[in-house]
Amino acid sequence: MICHTMSLRSAEEEQQLTSLLLQRNQPQESVETAVKGMIADVAERGDAALFDYCRKFDCPDMEGSLSISEETIQQAYSGVSSEELNRIRIAAGNIRAFHEAQKERSWFQSREDGTILGQMTVPVDRAGLYVPGGRGGNTPLLSSLLMTAIPAQVAGVKEIAVVSPPRADGSLNPSLLAAAHELGIREIYRMGGAWSIAALALGTKSVPKVDVIAGPGNIWVTTAKRLVIGRVGIDMIAGPSEVLILADSTANPKWIAADMLAQAEHDRLASAICLTTDESLARQIQICLEEQIATLPREEIARQSLAEWGVVAVVSDLDKAIDIANRIAPEHLEILTEQPWSVLPRIRHAGAAFLGPYSPETLGDYCAGPNHVLPTLSTARFSSALSVQTFSRRMSIISAGRAFAENHAPVTAALARMEQLEAHARSMECRVSR
């Protein structure tokens, strides 16, 4: 079989699946040690360290400026086809419309004694966005630029810096520059990897420090983001991509196989799982996977992903499948059942849910509107998709009137003294003493 086949009809059999998936989340100490060294190097040597890493990993003859000139951005924009720009605009329009609905409003409560309490929602000043470069910087993830930049813009962030690995000649892909121009972004740096995260978090002579870093990346980028938490905010600690599909006898095996392969071609660590109540469907999925994978340009990657982390499992009933899905808490959850909307209320843990046969996860990657930067490795149990809130802060507002202060002074002072904080108590009492 091209991927694991399981029968999950007992607790012991379910443990096999859980144990398999846990192996994807094993820490790599060697990576963390190396990344710590890179961050320290950027902190000490700044731009010089950035150029050294760029020359070592991406562009051997890296010279000039780390930033891309406005003239270069404009040339790239002028050089792409109208068809490509139209595709970018369609996706951007859907993404913007969805994220506009996420905007939080500031609110205030007024009391009869004149006290005003409330919450102000304000954007961060600067955001740094990481856009993976794909193969040698030649296939950057334009969709990730849209998915990170647009929520930041909707939040009201004034300064947005984009970093992406350069190609071997030191340039960035024109399509990436054109997409940035379409969004009105002009601050773009040709650097990637852990060192670019360090630059955004710490700041250098050429790269001003940001407040929040967002965007997907490999284990080096993800480790760097984890290590700079506290110096800056980040969107999330994300791992390899994953999809879990719930399917009954009404599902199309060819479409399920296509969706599993869409995840498997991402990365050798990507996980594609289908839980089905139909044994015949499970057999057909395996056949379709073998047929379809043979024509994929990234066949080698997809084969390794499926061989190690792909699973087609038969479960006793849909209730059991839902229970397992909630425990796995997948990044992407496809519900390919006869009545997917009746299943949805029972789903508690997933990064995003895709309902029905015409809502493949791929649609969410590009054009549907909801964000594709999602929690992985079961972190959907406590975290959410990248959103407008990623780039916003909520600030409490307190404007107490004299009557409120007088009424609450005794209890405030008493609570402070319970904690043996006398200055706190006096700070309150001095305002209401006569």
C-alpha positions as CSV (number, residue, x, y, z in Angstrom):
1,M,0.0,0.0,0.0
2,I,1.1,3.5,-0.7
3,C,0.3,4.6,2.8
4,H,-0.6,3.1,6.2
5,T,-3.8,1.1,6.3
6,M,-5.5,0.8,9.7
7,S,-8.6,-0.5,11.3
8,L,-9.5,1.7,14.3
9,R,-12.0,-0.4,16.1
10,S,-10.4,-0.6,19.6
11,A,-8.5,1.7,21.9
12,E,-5.3,-0.3,21.2
13,E,-5.7,0.3,17.5
14,E,-6.4,4.0,17.9
15,Q,-3.2,4.2,19.9
16,Q,-1.3,3.1,16.8
17,L,-2.4,6.2,15.0
18,T,-1.7,8.5,17.9
19,S,1.8,7.1,18.4
20,L,2.5,7.5,14.7
21,L,1.6,11.2,14.7
22,L,3.5,11.9,17.8
23,Q,6.7,11.1,16.0
24,R,6.2,14.1,13.7
25,N,6.7,16.4,16.7
26,Q,10.0,15.3,17.9
27,P,12.3,18.2,18.7
28,Q,15.6,18.6,16.8
29,E,18.1,19.8,19.3
30,S,20.8,20.3,16.6
31,V,18.5,22.8,14.8
32,E,17.8,24.8,17.9
33,T,21.5,25.0,18.8
34,A,22.3,26.3,15.3
35,V,19.5,28.8,15.3
36,K,20.5,30.2,18.7
37,G,23.9,30.8,17.2
38,M,22.5,32.6,14.2
39,I,20.3,34.9,16.4
40,A,23.3,35.7,18.6
41,D,25.4,36.4,15.5
42,V,22.9,38.8,14.0
43,A,22.6,40.5,17.4
44,E,26.3,41.1,17.5
45,R,27.2,41.7,13.8
46,G,23.9,43.0,12.3
47,D,23.9,43.4,8.6
48,A,27.3,41.7,8.2
49,A,25.9,38.5,9.6
50,L,22.9,38.7,7.3
51,F,25.1,39.0,4.2
52,D,27.2,36.1,5.3
53,Y,24.2,33.8,5.8
54,C,22.7,34.9,2.5
55,R,25.9,34.1,0.7
56,K,26.3,30.8,2.5
57,F,22.7,29.5,1.9
58,D,21.1,31.4,-1.0
59,C,23.2,33.7,-3.1
60,P,27.0,33.2,-3.2
61,D,27.7,36.6,-4.7
62,M,25.3,38.6,-2.6
63,E,26.2,42.3,-2.8
64,G,24.5,45.7,-2.6
65,S,21.4,46.4,-0.5
66,L,19.3,43.9,1.4
67,S,16.2,45.9,0.5
68,I,14.5,45.9,-2.9
69,S,14.3,49.3,-4.6
70,E,11.0,50.8,-5.6
71,E,12.2,50.9,-9.2
72,T,12.7,47.1,-9.1
73,I,9.3,46.5,-7.6
74,Q,7.7,48.7,-10.2
75,Q,9.5,47.0,-13.1
76,A,8.4,43.6,-11.8
77,Y,4.8,44.8,-11.6
78,S,4.9,46.2,-15.1
79,G,6.3,42.9,-16.4
80,V,3.7,40.5,-15.2
81,S,0.7,39.6,-17.3
82,S,-2.7,41.1,-16.8
83,E,-4.0,37.6,-16.3
84,E,-1.7,37.0,-13.3
85,L,-2.6,40.3,-11.8
86,N,-6.2,39.5,-12.1
87,R,-5.8,36.2,-10.3
88,I,-4.0,38.0,-7.5
89,R,-6.8,40.6,-7.3
90,I,-9.5,38.0,-7.1
91,A,-7.8,36.1,-4.3
92,A,-6.9,39.3,-2.5
93,G,-10.5,40.6,-2.7
94,N,-11.9,37.5,-1.1
95,I,-9.3,37.4,1.6
96,R,-9.8,41.1,2.4
97,A,-13.6,40.7,2.5
98,F,-13.3,37.9,5.0
99,H,-10.8,39.6,7.3
100,E,-12.8,42.9,7.3
101,A,-15.5,41.0,9.1
102,Q,-12.9,40.1,11.9
103,K,-12.2,43.7,12.8
104,E,-12.9,44.4,16.5
105,R,-14.4,47.7,17.6
106,S,-13.3,49.7,20.6
107,W,-16.1,49.9,23.2
108,F,-16.9,51.9,26.3
109,Q,-19.2,51.6,29.3
110,S,-20.4,54.8,31.1
111,R,-21.7,54.8,34.7
112,E,-24.1,57.2,36.4
113,D,-21.3,58.5,38.6
114,G,-19.3,59.6,35.5
115,T,-16.9,56.7,35.4
116,I,-16.0,55.4,32.0
117,L,-14.5,51.9,31.4
118,G,-13.7,50.4,28.1
119,Q,-11.4,48.7,25.7
120,M,-9.5,50.2,22.8
121,T,-8.3,48.1,19.9
122,V,-5.2,49.4,18.2
123,P,-2.9,48.0,15.6
124,V,0.8,47.3,16.2
125,D,3.2,49.8,14.6
126,R,5.3,47.4,12.5
127,A,4.7,43.9,11.2
128,G,7.3,41.6,9.7
129,L,6.0,39.0,7.2
130,Y,8.0,35.9,6.2
131,V,7.2,34.5,2.7
132,P,8.9,31.1,1.9
133,G,10.8,31.1,-1.3
134,G,10.0,27.6,-2.5
135,R,12.7,26.0,-4.6
136,G,15.8,28.2,-4.5
137,G,13.6,31.3,-4.2
138,N,12.0,30.6,-7.6
139,T,8.6,29.5,-6.4
140,P,7.7,31.9,-3.5
141,L,4.4,31.3,-1.8
142,L,2.4,34.3,-3.1
143,S,-0.6,33.1,-1.3
144,S,1.2,33.4,2.1
145,L,2.0,37.0,1.3
146,L,-1.7,37.7,0.7
147,M,-2.7,35.8,3.8
148,T,-0.3,37.7,6.1
149,A,-0.3,41.2,4.6
150,I,-4.0,41.6,4.1
151,P,-5.0,40.9,7.8
152,A,-2.2,43.3,8.9
153,Q,-3.6,46.0,6.6
154,V,-7.1,45.4,7.7
155,A,-5.9,45.8,11.3
156,G,-4.4,49.1,10.4
157,V,-0.7,48.4,10.6
158,K,1.1,51.3,9.0
159,E,4.5,49.7,8.4
160,I,4.8,46.2,6.8
161,A,8.2,44.6,6.1
162,V,8.4,41.5,3.9
163,V,11.3,39.1,3.9
164,S,11.8,36.2,1.4
165,P,14.8,34.2,0.4
166,P,16.6,35.4,-2.8
167,R,17.3,33.3,-5.9
168,A,20.9,32.3,-6.7
169,D,21.4,35.6,-8.6
170,G,20.3,37.6,-5.6
171,S,16.9,38.7,-7.0
172,L,13.4,38.0,-5.8
173,N,10.8,36.4,-8.0
174,P,9.0,39.1,-10.1
175,S,5.6,37.7,-9.2
176,L,6.2,38.1,-5.5
177,L,7.3,41.7,-6.1
178,A,4.2,42.3,-8.3
179,A,1.9,40.9,-5.6
180,A,3.5,43.2,-3.0
181,H,3.1,46.2,-5.3
182,E,-0.6,45.3,-5.8
183,L,-1.0,45.4,-2.0
184,G,0.9,48.7,-1.7
185,I,3.8,47.1,0.1
186,R,7.2,48.7,-0.6
187,E,9.5,47.5,2.2
188,I,10.9,44.2,0.9
189,Y,14.1,42.5,1.9
190,R,15.9,39.7,0.0
191,M,16.8,37.4,2.9
192,G,15.2,34.3,4.4
193,G,15.9,31.6,6.9
194,A,16.4,32.0,10.7
195,W,18.7,35.0,10.2
196,S,15.9,37.0,8.7
197,I,13.7,36.3,11.7
198,A,16.5,37.5,13.9
199,A,16.8,40.7,11.9
200,L,13.1,41.4,12.2
201,A,13.0,40.7,15.9
202,L,16.2,42.5,16.9
203,G,16.6,45.1,14.2
204,T,19.8,46.0,12.3
205,K,21.2,49.0,10.6
206,S,19.3,48.1,7.4
207,V,16.2,46.3,8.9
208,P,14.2,48.2,11.5
209,K,12.8,46.1,14.3
210,V,9.2,45.0,14.1
211,D,6.5,44.3,16.7
212,V,4.9,41.1,15.3
213,I,6.3,38.4,13.0
214,A,4.0,36.3,11.0
215,G,4.1,33.8,8.1
216,P,4.9,30.1,7.6
217,G,8.4,28.6,7.2
218,N,10.6,25.5,7.6
219,I,11.9,24.2,10.9
220,W,14.7,26.7,10.9
221,V,12.3,29.6,10.6
222,T,9.8,28.1,13.0
223,T,12.5,27.5,15.6
224,A,13.8,31.1,15.2
225,K,10.2,32.4,15.8
226,R,9.9,30.3,18.9
227,L,13.2,31.6,20.2
228,V,12.4,35.3,19.8
229,I,9.0,35.2,21.5
230,G,9.0,37.9,24.2
231,R,11.2,40.2,22.1
232,V,8.4,40.4,19.5
233,G,5.0,38.8,19.1
234,I,4.5,36.0,16.6
235,D,1.5,34.4,14.9
236,M,2.1,30.8,16.0
237,I,4.5,27.9,16.2
238,A,3.5,25.9,13.2
239,G,4.8,22.6,12.0
240,P,4.4,20.6,8.8
241,S,1.1,20.8,7.0
242,E,-1.7,18.2,7.6
243,V,-5.2,17.2,6.6
244,L,-7.7,14.9,8.1
245,I,-10.7,13.8,6.0
246,L,-13.9,12.4,7.5
247,A,-15.6,10.3,4.8
248,D,-18.6,8.0,4.5
249,S,-19.9,5.9,1.6
250,T,-21.1,9.0,-0.3
251,A,-17.5,10.4,-0.8
252,N,-15.6,10.3,-4.1
253,P,-12.4,8.3,-3.7
254,K,-10.7,10.1,-6.5
255,W,-11.3,13.4,-4.9
256,I,-10.1,12.2,-1.5
257,A,-6.9,10.9,-3.1
258,A,-6.4,14.2,-4.8
259,D,-6.8,16.1,-1.5
260,M,-4.4,13.8,0.3
261,L,-1.8,14.3,-2.4
262,A,-2.3,18.0,-2.2
263,Q,-1.0,17.8,1.4
264,A,1.7,15.2,0.7
265,E,3.4,17.2,-2.0
266,H,4.1,20.0,0.5
267,D,6.7,18.3,2.6
268,R,8.1,14.9,3.5
269,L,6.8,15.5,7.0
270,A,3.2,16.5,5.8
271,S,0.5,14.2,7.0
272,A,-2.6,13.1,5.1
273,I,-5.2,11.0,6.9
274,C,-8.6,9.7,5.9
275,L,-11.0,8.2,8.4
276,T,-13.9,6.4,6.7
277,T,-16.8,4.2,7.8
278,D,-16.7,2.4,4.4
279,E,-14.1,-0.4,3.8
280,S,-14.7,-0.4,0.1
281,L,-14.0,3.3,-0.1
282,A,-10.8,2.8,1.8
283,R,-9.6,0.3,-0.7
284,Q,-10.5,2.6,-3.6
285,I,-8.7,5.5,-2.1
286,Q,-5.4,3.5,-2.0
287,I,-5.8,2.6,-5.6
288,C,-6.6,6.2,-6.6
289,L,-3.5,7.4,-4.7
290,E,-1.2,5.1,-6.6
291,E,-2.8,6.1,-9.9
292,Q,-2.6,9.8,-9.3
293,I,0.8,10.1,-7.7
294,A,2.6,8.7,-10.7
295,T,2.0,11.9,-12.7
296,L,3.0,14.4,-10.0
297,P,6.1,16.6,-10.5
298,R,6.8,16.2,-6.7
299,E,6.1,12.5,-6.7
300,E,9.2,11.6,-4.6
301,I,8.2,14.0,-1.8
302,A,4.6,12.9,-1.9
303,R,5.5,9.2,-1.8
304,Q,7.8,9.7,1.2
305,S,5.1,11.8,3.0
306,L,2.4,9.2,2.4
307,A,4.7,6.2,3.2
308,E,5.6,7.7,6.6
309,W,2.6,9.8,7.7
310,G,-0.2,9.0,5.3
311,V,-3.1,6.9,6.8
312,V,-6.3,5.5,5.4
313,A,-8.2,4.1,8.4
314,V,-11.6,2.3,8.7
315,V,-13.6,3.2,11.8
316,S,-16.7,1.5,13.2
317,D,-19.0,4.6,12.8
318,L,-19.0,8.3,12.2
319,D,-19.2,9.0,16.0
320,K,-15.9,7.3,16.4
321,A,-14.4,9.2,13.5
322,I,-15.4,12.5,15.0
323,D,-14.0,11.6,18.4
324,I,-10.7,10.7,16.8
325,A,-10.6,13.9,14.8
326,N,-11.2,16.0,17.8
327,R,-8.3,14.3,19.6
328,I,-6.0,14.8,16.7
329,A,-7.1,18.4,16.3
330,P,-5.9,18.7,12.7
331,E,-4.8,21.8,10.8
332,H,-7.3,21.1,8.0
333,L,-10.4,19.0,8.5
334,E,-12.5,18.0,5.5
335,I,-15.9,16.7,6.1
336,L,-17.0,14.6,3.1
337,T,-20.2,13.0,4.5
338,E,-23.8,12.9,3.3
339,Q,-24.7,15.7,5.8
340,P,-21.6,17.6,6.7
341,W,-23.4,20.5,8.4
342,S,-24.8,18.0,10.9
343,V,-21.3,16.9,11.7
344,L,-19.9,20.4,12.2
345,P,-21.5,21.2,15.6
346,R,-19.6,18.2,17.0
347,I,-16.2,19.4,15.8
348,R,-14.3,21.1,18.6
349,H,-10.7,21.1,17.5
350,A,-9.5,22.0,14.0
351,G,-7.6,24.8,12.4
352,A,-10.2,25.1,9.7
353,A,-13.1,23.0,8.5
354,F,-14.0,22.3,4.9
355,L,-17.6,21.1,4.3
356,G,-18.8,19.1,1.4
357,P,-17.3,17.8,-1.8
358,Y,-16.7,21.2,-3.5
359,S,-14.7,22.7,-0.6
360,P,-11.3,21.1,-0.9
361,E,-8.5,22.4,1.4
362,T,-6.8,23.8,-1.7
363,L,-9.6,26.3,-2.1
364,G,-8.8,27.6,1.3
365,D,-5.1,27.8,0.5
366,Y,-5.7,30.4,-2.2
367,C,-9.1,31.9,-2.9
368,A,-11.9,31.2,-0.4
369,G,-11.0,34.1,2.0
370,P,-10.3,32.5,5.4
371,N,-6.6,32.5,6.4
372,H,-4.4,29.5,5.5
373,V,-1.9,30.1,8.2
374,L,-3.3,27.6,10.7
375,P,-2.2,25.8,13.9
376,T,-0.7,22.3,13.4
377,L,0.5,19.3,15.4
378,S,-2.7,19.4,17.6
379,T,-2.2,23.0,18.7
380,A,-5.7,23.7,17.2
381,R,-6.9,22.6,20.7
382,F,-5.8,26.0,22.0
383,S,-4.8,28.3,19.1
384,S,-6.5,29.8,16.1
385,A,-5.8,30.8,12.5
386,L,-3.7,34.0,11.8
387,S,-6.2,36.8,11.8
388,V,-6.6,40.6,12.1
389,Q,-6.3,40.0,15.9
390,T,-2.7,38.8,15.3
391,F,-1.7,42.4,14.4
392,S,-3.9,44.1,17.0
393,R,-3.6,45.0,20.7
394,R,-6.5,45.5,23.1
395,M,-5.9,48.3,25.6
396,S,-8.1,48.7,28.7
397,I,-9.4,52.2,29.5
398,I,-10.2,53.4,33.0
399,S,-11.6,56.8,33.8
400,A,-13.0,56.7,37.3
401,G,-15.1,59.5,38.7
402,R,-14.7,60.7,42.3
403,A,-17.8,58.9,43.5
404,F,-16.5,55.6,42.1
405,A,-13.1,56.1,43.7
406,E,-14.6,57.0,47.1
407,N,-17.0,54.0,47.0
408,H,-14.3,51.5,46.1
409,A,-11.4,53.0,48.2
410,P,-12.0,50.8,51.3
411,V,-12.1,47.5,49.5
412,T,-9.2,48.5,47.2
413,A,-7.0,49.4,50.2
414,A,-8.0,46.4,52.2
415,L,-7.2,44.0,49.3
416,A,-3.8,45.8,48.9
417,R,-3.0,45.3,52.6
418,M,-4.0,41.6,52.4
419,E,-1.1,41.4,49.9
420,Q,1.1,43.5,52.2
421,L,1.4,46.3,49.6
422,E,1.0,49.4,51.8
423,A,1.9,51.9,49.1
424,H,-0.9,50.5,47.0
425,A,-3.4,51.1,49.8
426,R,-2.1,54.6,50.4
427,S,-2.2,55.5,46.7
428,M,-5.9,54.9,46.8
429,E,-6.7,56.4,50.2
430,C,-4.9,59.7,49.6
431,R,-7.3,60.5,46.8
432,V,-10.4,60.2,49.0
433,S,-9.2,61.3,52.4
434,R,-10.6,64.6,53.7
